[in-house]
Amino acid sequence: MAINGHFKMMKMAINNLKNAIAMYHSGYFTLMQIKEQTDISKSILYRSLNSVEHQ
């Protein structure tokens, strides 16, 4: 059961990151709003954006 819970948490984190990236690209949200709504920090968001742009 613990493994299923771990995968569920990972899936939620990935979904939050996808939402944060979409919010950032929309241009309608501040970084603080994105952090508050998705619980994704600015550094994680910027690292993720940077890795996506270099693929």
N, C-alpha and C positions, 0 to 999 in steps of 0.2 A: 504493500500500500504506500510506503514511503516513496518508492520510485515513481509511482504514478503521480503523487503529489508534487514531486520535484519537476517532472516534465510539464505538469500543469502550470507551475510557477514560471518555468522557462518560456512557455508559450505565451503567458500573460505579459512577460517582460518584452518579448519580441513584438507582440501586438502594440504595447505601449511605445516602443521605439518607432515602429512604423507610423503610428499616429503622430508622434512628435515630429518626425521628418515631414509628414504631410502638412502639419500645422506650420512648420517653419517655412516650407516652400509656398504656402498660401500667401504669406506676407501679412496676414491679418492678426497674428499673435505675437506678443513680446516673448522673449526668452523666459521671463518670470511666469507668464501665463502658461507656457508650454510645460515648464517644470512643475507648476502647481497641478495641472490637469493630468499629466502623464507620469509624474514622479521620475522623469529622466533628467539627469543633471546636464548643465550646459556643456561640460567637458565630454560626457558620453555622446551627446547630440553632435557636437562638432567633430569628434573622432569618427562617428558613424557617417556623417556627411562627407568628410574627407575621404574615407575609404570607398564610399559609393562613387564619388567623382573620379577616383583614380582607377576604376575597374574598366 
